[in-house]
Amino acid sequence: MPTVDAWGSAMLRFGLLGPLVVHDGTALTPVAGLKVRVLLAALLLQADRVVPKDALKEAMWGERLPPSVEASFANHATRLRRILSATGDNRLLTVAPGYRLRVRDGELDVEVFEARARAAGLAHHAGDWHTVRAESEAALALWRGEPLADLSPFSEHRAPSLRVHQLAEVRLQVREWAFDADLHLGRHREICTELAALAAENPLREALHRQLMLALHRSGRQADAFEVFHELRRSLVDELGTEPGAAVHQAYQEMLEQEQEQVQVPDPAPPARSPSHGPGSGRGPGARPEGAAATPPPSQLPPSVAEFTGREAETTAVLGLLRRPVTLPDDDDDDGSGSGTGAGGSDGHRTAAPLRPVVISGMGGIGKTALAVHVARLVRDEFPDGTLYADLRGFSSGGARCAHDLLARFLADLGVRPAVLPDDTDDLATLFRAAVEGRRILLVLDNARDATQVGPLLPPDGPGAALITSRHLLAEVPGVRMVPLRPLGPDEQLTLLSKLCGADRITDEPAALADILTACGGLPLALRIVGGRLASRPSWPLALLAERLTPHRGRLQALAMGSVAVRHTFDMSYLAMRASGNDLEREAARAFRLLGLWQPHAVTTRSAAALLGTAEHDAAAALELLVDANLVHSPEPDAYALHDLLGEYAAQRAAEEVTAREQESATLRLLTWYARAVATACAVASHETQSPPPLDGPPDPALPAFAEEADALAWTKRELPAIREAITRAGALGRSDIAWRLAVGLFGYATTHWWTGKWDACLRQAMDIATAHDDRLGRAWLHRRIAVAHGMANRNEQCLEHLNASLEFFTDAGDELAQASILGNVSSLYVQIGDAERGLAHAERSYELYRKAGNAASEALALSRIADAQEMRGEHDLAAAYHQKVIEALREQRHGVFLATSLTKLGDIHRQLGRREAALEAQTEALAIRRRMNDLGGTADCLAFMARTHHQFGEWDAARACWEQCLDLGLRHGMTQHIERSRAGLAALP
């Protein structure tokens, strides 16, 4: 039954206030394909209005339209009509000069939002604050994220960009109306945090700052309220040369008058503990230790970073961890005698829910301290007993600060006289815990080295909290809650850079700006250096700085300004590990250096073991230490990678500290591992019975294991960029034997992905290397595989040329199995060009050689080629019998790719013989195999054969559906043959 929500109960609902969605009343309707999604968005932005076809094409392709734009547009429009057919009527109408999308009232979230916003505005004007609050909440609840954010580059076009900006302005206005309602309804305390964050994001928006001033002042935070006014005034004067407006000044004057009228400002919050157990009492939680003097609560937080940007999710997470409620006295338990029996103890007060330590972790320069200070300032009023702050200097070149000194300082800050401090660190820790027990104190421990340094500084269980930053995860801290930081996202990077050097400064050179952001890798420290450099050099074009930030061409040197440098920040982490007294940490530092030889590629524990020359478990231990230290990140299980900037830093460390001989040895170990791993994957994916001779040397026990073809194919596809890099590195090191084995070993991958052209590129590169090093064996195997690549792409002349070259070598070598395989390929080629007799002759010769060699596993392949030739000769029944025999053998061998191919061929023979059910049964099984293996090219082939079958038997709708699916695959993945074949098939339908 259709659900009912803020959009109403219409049969279709469209969402633009976030990622584009379509809902049919019961579930989300998938809208696949970027072009179709852009088409739908462009129509929704002008709902129920005619949108010219030219405007829609420009929205989908920009100004440079492809030659096939008309046919492609028609296909996308057809797909959109099919998606919108849930209501049973035609939503997408063709109306000259374009199209109109019918949208009913309440179906489009943008229209609902704007209607709610208008209602909130009218209620605001009338002073109906409850209605303002209700309408605002309903309007804001419709937002799921940034409109059109998932539709780049369409969202960057002028019209949609302006519309998004307009909606964002309306949303901000609605939030201001909601805050006004909250202030009138007495909810000032609840909105302080949200208002502070929003005002920080909009430093020149006076209405938000006026509301924040009033909310803070009414919450008893007078100093903060006045600070907001003065900060706003400074920003307006500095940026715009103007004073705050009348509304802000009026709020400021009201605050001043209230201050003059009040003799004493009331405490805005209930006490965090029993007054009789305060810091000055002689006993109980929070009692001041002997020697403690009465002192005001410490307030030691450093200033906030003025341009703090983003981190909304992380801020929310940390705030939630620091804001566990403290249970107040239970009045029901008090019998009036002063000796209540509360559930938490005999003092009539329940024990406060304990707050666990919170660790903000991340690589150097990621913004840990900025976030910690930002959050601490947001919650400092919730810790009325004070905030203690210390930089622990965990990675400083001068050494980390010791717990003994820090405890002594904290106790002095809490009023304990130095004369009574014990000498022993454990005794100091005990005294510190006694001093803070039961008190709402926030400790901010910045830049911690490890759990040993942090442990003595933690408060006991209770209402106090500890917020820690570290480059290490510190997972071993008891009860810790971890908030890891990642690089800033694209929008946050752009916002931060705009704040640092001005939006106008960076908008004129979009290409150079993109290069700069890429070079900074989302690292806030790098962005701050770049922003400072641009702000201080207004005559510099962005292109100049982008050139200086080119990776591996002085980028790290350019990311420095004064005493602040990205490399120096990285140094602190790496040098602390390299100089550690722990053998495991020193080995991790060595691993970090050697990883620099292979960046930007990720490694696994197995490949890392080869690179490091260690056992797999030792490599895993080193990698995990590097992850804990945030020098390496693990994006998925058993995958370890370096951040782009850290990768360049690691490469520099390797160049400086690793000898040339050790660099070459480590690289060769890894290249050898890849050659053997690729051969292993190929054997599983292709079920080949003939493989190149293995590389010399002892076997590698740490090779990947693959349970089935799909696993081997997925691994090869994932590792392909690293394999291509390995071919290049092998050539540079003069190891042709490794280079050609890597390229030849991609045969298994090519059985399902030949159409991408990537295998061809690897084979060409390896052939150049083998030719340069006069590697005859390598050239022979490469000729053999290059011929297969040409054959798969129907490049018949080139295929025959390479087959003959490889056949000559293997005939001279007396290798009958290789000859049988090559003759089989020659047979396939002749069948492909329509010469059935020569195809049959070569297939039968191949079959006899296999039988002579006793290679039963390859006989099925030869029989399949005989069947192909028989089919071309018109012997369909005989060909079907051969294919059936092949299929039975392949089922035993569990050879998925070859089985799907044979089933497809058998199905087509059944089609030609008029056997509809038998044809579709074989083709359906083949299609399921291809899809299970994520074989896109094979899937398209199966769909084409099924379309022909449906066409022959007059099943036009089924044929059209198959051709459209095939065309969609071809268009999405650039498979030209399938695009042309599908369009011809669709054109042939009545």
N, C-alpha and C positions, 0 to 999 in steps of 0.2 A: 504494500500500500504506500503511495507517495508520502514522503515526509513533509512536514510543514515547518518552516523556519522564518527568519526575518525577511526572506524574499517572498513569502506567501506560498500558495500551493499550486502555482502554475506548472504545466507539464514539463516545460524546459526552463532551466535557470542558467544564466550566463554570468561568469565571474571575471572581471578585469582588475579588481582591486587586490592584486597579487598575481601569481602565475595564472595564466589563462585556464579556466575550467568550464566544462559544460556538465550540467546535472539534469538527468531525465525525471527527477522526482523521487527516485528510489536509490540511485547510485550514480557515481561519476561516469560520464561517457568519455572514453579515451579519444583524444584528438591527436593522432600521430602525424609526424612530419612537420618541420618548421614552416614550410611554405603554406601548408593548409592552415596552421595556427595563425600565421600572419594574415592570411586572407580573412579568416574569421574575425580577428581583432580589428582589422581595418573596417570591416562592415559593422562591427559592434560599436566602434567609435562614432559612427553615423547611423545608428540604429533606425530602422524604418524610413531611411532616406536613400535615394538613388545615389550610388557611388559610381562615377565613371570607370569604365573598364581600364582605361589607361592609368588612372590613379591607383587602381588595385594592382596592376602589373608593376608600377613603380614601387609600391609598398613592398611587394614580394621580391623584386630583383634589383631595385635601385635604378639608377639612370642607365646602366649598361645591360640592356635586355639581351638574353641569349637568342640565337637564330631560331630556335624551336619554341619561342615563347608562347605562340598561339596554341599549339597542341598541348604544351605543358600546362598552360593556364586552364585549358578545358578539362584536363585530367584532374587538376587540383579542385576545380569547382565541382566536378562530379563526385569526388571523394567527400567534399564538404556536404553536398546534398545528402549523401548516404548517411553521414554521421548525424545529420539533423533530422533524420526521418523518424525519430522515436515517437513523435506525436501523430504520425500517420498522415500529416499534411505537408505540403511543400512550403518550407520556410524561405528558401533562397529563390527569389524571383528574378527573371531576366527582364529588365525594364530599360529601354534605350535611354541614355547611351551606356548603360552598365548593369548593375545588379542592386537589388534591394533585399535586405534581410528583415523579415517580419519578426518583430519582438513585441510581445504583449506587455501590458502594464505589470510591473512587479517582477519581470523575468531578468532584468539586467541590474546587477548590483550597483553599478555607477548611478543609475537613475534612482534606485531606492535610497542610496546614500545621499544624493543631492536633495531628495524630497525630505528625508529626515533632517538634513542640515538646515533646510529652509524652515521646517517646523521648530527646530531648536532656536533659530534666529528670531522668529516671531515671539516665541515664549520668553526669550531673553529680553526683547524690547518691552514686553508686558510685565516683566518681573516675576513670571511664574517659574520659580526656580526648580521645583520638583519636575515640572514638565521639561525644562531645559536639561536636567540631569538624565531623565529617561530617554528623551530623543537623542541626546548626544551619545549615550551609551549604545543605543541601538545603531546609530550611524557608524560609530567607531568600530563596533563589533564586526562590521562587514569587511574590514580591511584584513587581508591575510598576508600582506607583504607589499613590496613596491610594485605598482602597476606596470605591466609590460616588461618586467625585468627579465623574463625568460624569452623575450622575442627580439634580442639584439641581432642585427643592427637596425631593424625596423623601429625600435623604441627610441633610437637616436635621431631619426628623421625629424624635421622641424615641427610638423603638425602634431604627431603623437607626443613628442617631447614637451611641447607647450601644453597639451591637454593633461599630461601627467603632472606638470608643474602646477597647473590650475587646480587639479584635484588635491595635490599636496597642500596648497595654500588653504583650500576649503577645510581640509582635515585639521590643519593647525588652528584655524579660526574656531572650529567646533570644539577642539580641546580647550581653547581659551574660554569659550562660553561655559564649558563644563566646570572649569576651575572657578569661574565666577559663581556658579551655582553652589559649588562646594563651600566656598568662602561664606556665602550667605546662609548656608545650611549648617554652619559650624563644623565642617569637616577639614579645618585648616591643618590639623596635625597629620592627617592621613595623606595629604597631597604634597607634603614638603619634598619628599625624595623625588617623586616624578616631576614636579615642577623644577627642581634644581637641575635634573638631568636635561630637561627640555630647554631651560634657559641657557644652559651651557652650550647646547647645540645651536642655539639662535642668539648669539651674544649681543645683537643689536635690536632685538625685538622688545620694545618697551613694555607691551602689555604683559608678557610673561614675567618680566622682572618685577613689575608692579605687583602682580599677584604673588610672586615668591616673597617679596618684602612683607606683604601683609600676612601671608601664611606663617612665615617664620616669627614675625613679631607676636602674633596671636598665640603662637605655641611657646612663648617664653624665650625665644632665641633672639633677643634684641640685638646682640652684637652682630650676629650673622645677618640679620635683616638690614642693618645699616651698612654692613660690608657689601651686600648686594647692590644697594643704591650707589655707593661710591665706585664700585667696579663698573657698573653700567655707565655712570657719568664719564669715567676715564675712557672707556671704550668708544662712546659716542664722540667725545671731544677729539680723541686721537684719530679715529677712523673717518668721521664725518664732519668734524669741526662744529658740532652743535651740542646744545644742552638737552637733557631729557625734557619731554613734553610736560604739559600741565597736569595730566593725570598722575604721572610718576611723582612730580613735585608735591601734588596734593597729598598723596599717600605718605610721602616722606614727612610732610608737615604734621599730619595726623599722628605719626609715630612719635615725633618730637614732643607734641603736646601731651600724649599719653605718658611719656617718660617723666615729664615735669609734674604730672598729676599724681604719679605713684611714688609713694615713699619707699615701698619695698616691692620688688617684682616677685610674684608668687612662683613657687616651683611648678613648672609645667607638667611634671610627670610624678607619679607616686614613687616613694622611696624604693631603692633597689634592694634594701635589706631592713631589718628591724632597727629603729633608732637606738635601741639599747645595745645593739651590737655593731655600732659604727666604728670607724677607724680609731676613734679615741677612747673607746671603752676598754675595760681591763680584761675582759674575757669574751669568749664566744667567737663565731666566724667574723672575720673582718676586724678583729681587735688589733690595735696597734702594738707591735712588739715592744719589748722593753727598750728604752733609748730612743723611741720614735717621738718626734716633735709634731705638733699640729701644723700641718702645711696645707695650702690649697691644692686641689687635684691637679696633677701634672697634665700639661697639654703640649706634647712634643712633636706633633706631626709636622713634617716639612711642607712647604707650599705646594699646592696642586700644580700640575703641568697646565699651563694656560691653554694650550691647543689640544688637550686630551680629546681623542676622537674614537668613536666606535666602541667596541667591546661591550655592546649592550647585553648579549647573552651571558658573558662572563661576569659582568657587573651584577646582573640579576642573580646568578648562581652564588656569588660570594655574599651578597646581601642576605640571601636566604639562609646561608649557613651561619651568619653572624647574628641573625635576628630570631633565634629560638626564644619563645616566650618564657619569661620568668614568672613563676607562680606567685601570686600575691597572698597576703594573709587570708585565711579562711575564717570569716566572721562567724560562720555557723558553729565553729568549734570553740568559740570563746564563751565561757560561762560567766564572764564578768569578773572572775576572780583574779585575772592577771596571770593565770597559769594554765593557759589553754593546752589542748592535746592535739595539735595539728598532725596531719598524716605524715609530715616529714620530720617530726621531732617533738620534743617536749616544750619548745618555746612558742608554740601556737602558730608557727610559720612553716609552710611547706618548703622543702628543699627546691632550689631553682633547678630547672632542667639544665644539665651540663652542656657546655658548648665545646665541641671538639676542635682541635687545631686545624686551620685551613692553610694549605700550601698552594701558592700561585707559582707554577713552574714554567720554564721555557728557556730557549736558547738566549745567549747574550744579545742584548739590544732589542728584545721582543716587546718590552714595555711592562715588565712585571712590577717594578717600583711605582711607575705611573698609575697602574691600575690599583695597586694596594693603597696608595695615598688617596686616590680618588674615592675609593669605597670607604676607607677609614673616615674621611671627612664627612661622607654622607651619613655615617652611623655614630659619629663621636658623641652626639647628644644622648644617645641610648646607652652610653657608658659614663654615667655622671661621676664615677670615682676616678676618671682620668684616662689619658692615653699615653703610653710609654712607647718611645720609638728608638731603635738603634740600628745602625748599619753594621752588620756583623763582619763585613769585609771578607767573606768566605773565599773569594777568589782574587784577593788583592795581592800584588807582588810583594807587599810588605808583610804578608801573613795574616791569617784570620785572627779576629779578636777572641780572647779566651773567655770562657763562661765565668770564671772567677771575677775578672774585671767588670764584666757586664752586670753581674749580680750585685756587686758592690755599688755600682753607679745607680742601678734601679732602686736599691734600698735607700740610698741617699736621697734620690728623687722623691721617695715616699716618706721622707722625714726621719729615717733612722740615722742616728749620729754615728759617724765613722769610728768613734772610739769604742763602740760596742760590737763592731763587726768581727766575727770569728775569722781565723786564718784559713781554715779548711773549706774547700769549695763545696763539699757535700753539706757542711753546716750552713754555709751561706745560702745554698739552695733551699734548705729546710726553713731558714729564717724568711726567705723571700716568699715561699709558699704560705707561711703563716701570715705574712704581711698583706697578701692579696686574697686570702681565702674569704669567700663570701662577698667579695667586692666586685662591682661592675666595672672592671678595668679592661681596657683593650691594649694588648701588646702587639706592636708591629715590629717584627724581626726581619729586617731587610737583608738580602744577599747572604743567606746562610750557606755554609759549606756542606754540612752533613747532619745526620741525626744526633751524633755525639755532641756537636756544638750547641744544638738547639735544646736537647733534652732537659738540662738543668734550668732552663729559662722558662719552661712552660708552667702556667698556673695550674693549681689543682682543679679537680672537677668542681664545677660551680658556675656562677653567672659570668665570670671573666672569660675573655676570648683571646686567642693568639692568631694573628694573621702573619704568615711567613712567606717570604719570596726566596726562591733558590733556582739555580740552574740545574740542580738535581731534583728528581721527583720527590725524594724524601718519603717514599712509601713505607719506610720502616719506622717512622714516627708513630707511636701508639695512638690509635683512634683517629688518624689523620683523614681529612677530606681534601682531595686533590682537585685543583682547577688548572689544567694545562692551557697554555696560550699557544696559538698558532699564528702564522703571519697574517697581516691584515688583508681583507678582501679587496677587490678592485675599487669598489665605491668608497670604502674607508680610506684607502690610499689616496685617492683623488681628493677627498674631503680634507685630509690632513695636509696634503701639499698645498691646497688652496688656502687653508688657514695660515700656512707658514709664509707663503710668498705672494698671495693674492690670486683670486680666480682669473682675473684678466691676464695675469702674467703667463699662464700656462695653456690658454685656450687656442692660441693662434697657430700652434705647431702640433697638431694631434699625433702625427707619426713620431716625432721626437719625444713627445710626452709618453707615448706608449712604450718607447724604448727605455726611457728613464724609469718608469714604474717597473718594467720587467727587470731591469738591472738591480733595482732595490729589493726585489723579491718579497715585498710586503713587510720588510723589517722596519719598524718605526724609527729606530736609530738612524738607519740609512736615509730614510725619507726626511728626517729632521736635518741631517747634514745637507742633503740636496736642497731642501727648502731654504735653509740659511744661506747656502751658496748663491742661490738664485736671487734671494731678497737683497743680498749685499752686492750683487753685480747686475744691476738692472739693464745694462747694455748687452749682456750675454744672450745670444739666441739659445733656445733650448737644444738645438741641434749640436751646438758646441759641447755642452755638458753631456749630452747623450753619447757623443763620440768618445769622450773621456771615460765614460762608464762602460765601454764595450768589454764584455767578459774576457778575462785572461789577457787584457791589454792595459793593465794599470788600473782596473776598476777599484780594487781594494785601496790602492794608494789615493785614488780620487775621492773615496768616501771617508774623508777626514777633514776636519775644520778645527783649527786651534789644537786644544788638547784632547778633543773628542775624535775618535777614529774607530771604525768598525773592526779593523784588524786588531787594535789594542783590546777591544772587548772580547774578541775570539781568543786572543792570546791568554787572557786570564783563565779561561776554562781549560784550554789545551795544556798550558804550561803547568798548571796545578796538577793535572793528571800525569804529565810526563815526569814531574819531579816528586811524585808521590812515593812514600815508603812502601806502598802496597804493590806487590808484583803484578797482581791482576790489573791494577790501574795502569801501570807502565806498559803492560802488554796491550791494553785497550788504546793507549796513546799511539803505539806502533801500528795497530790496526787502523786507526784514524788516518795516519799518514799514508798507509798503503791504499786505503779506500780512495784517497785523492788521485791515485793513478787510474782509477776506473770511473770517476764521476763524469757525466751526471747519471750513470746507470745504477740501478738498485742491485743489491746482492741478496742472496739467501745464505743460510748458514753453510750450505754445501759449497756454493761458489766462493764464499768468503774463506772457507777452509783451504781451498785451492790457492787463492790469492795470498793468504798468510802463510801457507805451508805448515798448517797445524791440523790437528784432529778436529772433526766437526764440533764436538762438545766444547773444545777450547775456543773455537771461533764464535760459537753461540754465546759463551760467557763474555767475551770481549765486546761483541755487538750489543748485548743487553746492558753492559756497563755504559757504553756510549749513548744508548737510548736514555738510560737513567740520568746521564749528564747533559741531555739535550744537545749533544753534538751530532747525533744521528736520530732520525725519526723512523718509525715503523708504521707505514700507511696501511698495511694489512698483515695478516699472520705470515711469518717467515719471509718478510720483505723489509729491507733496511736501505735507507737512502739518505743522502746528504742534502740539506737545503742548498740552493744554488750558490749563495755567497760562502757558506761553509765548505762547499765542494771546492771552490776556487782557493779558499784558504788552505784546505788540506793538500791541494795540489802544490801550492807554494811550499808548504812544510815538507812535502815529499822531495821537491826539488832541492831544498836546502839541507835536508837531514838524511836522505836515503841515497846511498851510492848508486852510480849508474848500473853497476853489475847487479845490485840487489833489485833495482827497479825492473831490469830486464828479466831477471829470474822470476820475480813475482808475477809480472805480466804474462810470461810464457806458461807459468803454472795455470793461470786462469784461462788463457786461450786454449791450452790442451784440454782443460776441463770442459770448456764449451764445445770443442770438437767432439769429444766423447759423449757429452750429454745430448748434442744434436743427433748423433748417430743412434743413440738409444731411443730417442723420441721418434726418429724416422722409422726404425724397425717396428715400433708398435703402431704408428699411424698408417704405414703403407703395407705392412706385412711382407716387405720385400724379402726375397730369398737370396738376393745377391747384394752384398754390401762391399764398399771399398775395403781394402786391407786396413786393419786398425793401426793407429799410431804406435810407434815404438815406445817402450817403457812399461813400467809396472801398471797394473790396473788401478783405477781410482775407485775406492770403496764409497765415496760420497757422491755418486751420481744420482740424479733424480729417478724415482721409480714411478711407472705409469700403469694404472690398472687396466685402462682401455684406451681405444683410439682417441676418444674425445679429450681425455686428460693430456695425452701427448700433443694433440693439436693446440689445445688451449695454452699449454706451456710454451710451445714454439711461437705462437702468435704474440704472447706477452713478452717473450724474450727477444723478439725479432730485432728491435733497435740495437740491443747489445750484441747480437750475433753479427749484424752488419758492421758494427764498430770493431768486433773481433776480427773480421776479414781484413779490414783496413789495417789494424794493428799488426796482424800476422804478416801482411805484405811489407809493412815498414820494417819489420824485424827480419825480413828475408826468409820467413817460414812459409813458403808456398805450400808445403805439405799440410799445414794446418788450414790455410786459407781455402784451398779447393775442397777439403773435406767438409768444412763448414757450409760451403755453398751447395755441394752435392747432397749433403745431409738434409737440406731443406726440401727434398723431394716429397717427404711425407706431408709437410705443410702445404706444398703446392698441389697435392691431389684435391684439395678443397679450396685453395686460395690462389690458384694460378692466375686468375683474371686480374689480380691487383697489380701485376707487373713487377712486384718487389723481388720475386725469385729471379726473373730475368736480369734485373740489375745486379743482384749478387753473383750470378753466374758470369756475367760479362766482366765484373771486377776481378773475380777469381781467375778467369781465363787470362786477363792481362797480367796478373801476377805470375801465373804458371808459365806463360810465354816468356816473360822477362827473366825467369829463373831456369828456363829450359827444362821444365818438369814434365817429362813425357807421360808418365803415369797419370799425373794430374790433368794434362790436356785430354787424354783419352777418356777419362771419366767425365770431364766437363763437356766434351763433345757429345757424349752419350746423354747427359742430362739436358744440355741445351737443345738437343734434338727433341726431347720430350716436351720441353717448354714451347718450342715452335709448333709441335704437333697439337698441343692443347689449344693453341691460339689459331689453328688452321693456317699457319705460315708454312705451306707444304714444301716449297722449294728449299727454303732454309733448313727445314727438318731433314729432308733427304740428304742434303749436303753434310750435315753433322753426323747423321747415322752412318754414312759411308766412311767418314773419317774415323769414327770410333770402331766400326767393324773391321777396318784394315788393321788397327792396332791389336785388337783382341784375337783376330785370326792368326796374326804373326805370333802372338803369345801362346797360341794353342788353347785358349780358354773357351771350351765348348758351351758352358753355361752362359757366359757373356754373349757368345754368338747367338745362342738360342733367344736370349732376351732381345737383342738388337734386331734379329730377323722378325721377331714378333712385332716390334715397333714398326719395321718396314711394312709388314702386312697391314697394320692399322692405317698407315699412311696411304697405301694403295686403295684400301677400301674408302678412305676419306675422300680421295680424288675420283672415285668411281670405277676403278680398275679391279673388278671382282676376281678375275682369273689370277692375276699376279698376286693379289692379296691372299687368295686361298693357297697358292703354291708356297708363299713365304710362311704362312701360318702352319701349314702341314710340316714344312721343314723344321720350323721352330719346335713343333710338338715332338717330332722324332728325336731331336737333339735332347730335349728335356727327358724323354723316356730313356734314351741311351745313358744319360747321366744319372738316372734314377731319382730325379727331382720331382716327386709327386706333387709337392706344394705349388709348383709353377705350371703343372699340366693344365690346371683349371684356366689359367690365363691364356694358354695356347688354344684350348678348346673354345674359349669365348671369341677369340679372333677368327677361328674357323667358322663359328656361328655367324659372325658379322659378314664374312665373305659369302656364306651360303644364303643369307638373307638377301644380299645384293644380287645374287644370281636368281632370285625368285624362289628358292627352296625354303619357303617359310616354315613348313612343318618340320623339316629337318633342322633348321636353325633353332626353332623353338625347343626341340628335343635336346640339342646341344646346350642351350641356355639353361634348361631345367637341370641338366646334369651338373653344370657349373654352379648353379645356385645351391644344390645339395652339398657340394664340396665346400662352398664358401660358408654355409651355415655351420659346418663343423669347425672351420677355421676361425669363425667369428670375425670375418673381414668386412667391416661395415661399409666402407667406401665402395669397394669392389662389388659387394652384394647389392648395394643400392643401384649401381650402374647396370648390373646384370638384370635386376628386376625391372628397371626402366626399359631396357631393350626388349625383354620378354613381353612386357605389357604392350609395347608398340607393335610387336609381331602379332600378338593376339588382336590388336586393333585392325591390322591389315587383313586378318583372317575373319573379321566380323564377330569376334568373341568379346562383347562389351564387358560382361561381368568379370571375365578372367583378366582383361586388360586393366580395368580400374582396380581390381584387387592387387595386382602386382605393382601398379604405379602408386597406389595409396601407401603400401608398405614401404616403397622406396622413398616417398616423400617424408614419411615419419622418421626414417633413419637419417635423412639429410637434416631435418630440423633438429633432431636430437643432438646431432654433431655440430650444430650451428654452421652448417656448410651452405653459405649464401648462394654461391654459384650453382651448386648441385640442386639446391631447392628451386632456383629459377628454372633449371633444366627440367626437373620433374613437373613443375607447373605447366611448362610449355607442352610437354608430352601429354599431360592430362587434358589440356585445352584442346589438342588435336583429337583426342579420343571423344570428348564431349561433342566437338564440332561434327565429327563423322556420323555420330548417332543423332544429330539434330537437337542436341541439348544446348540451345544458344545461351541461356542465362548462365549455366554452369561453365560453359566455355569462356564467356565474357569475364566471369569472376576469376577464373584461373589466369587469363591473359592480363587482367588488371593487376593481380597480385605480382605476376612476373614483371610487369612494367614498373610497378612501384619499387621492387627490389633493384631493378636495373637503374632507375633514376636515382635512388638513394645511394647506390654504391658505384655508380659510374661504369656499369657493365654494358658497353655499347651494343654488343651482339644481341643481348636480351632485349634492349630497348627497341632495336629495329625489328627483331622477330615478333615482339609483342604487338607493336603498332601494326605490323602487317597482318597478324592474326586477328586483331580487333577490326581492322578495315575489311577483312574477308567475311565477317559475320553479317547476316542479313539484318 
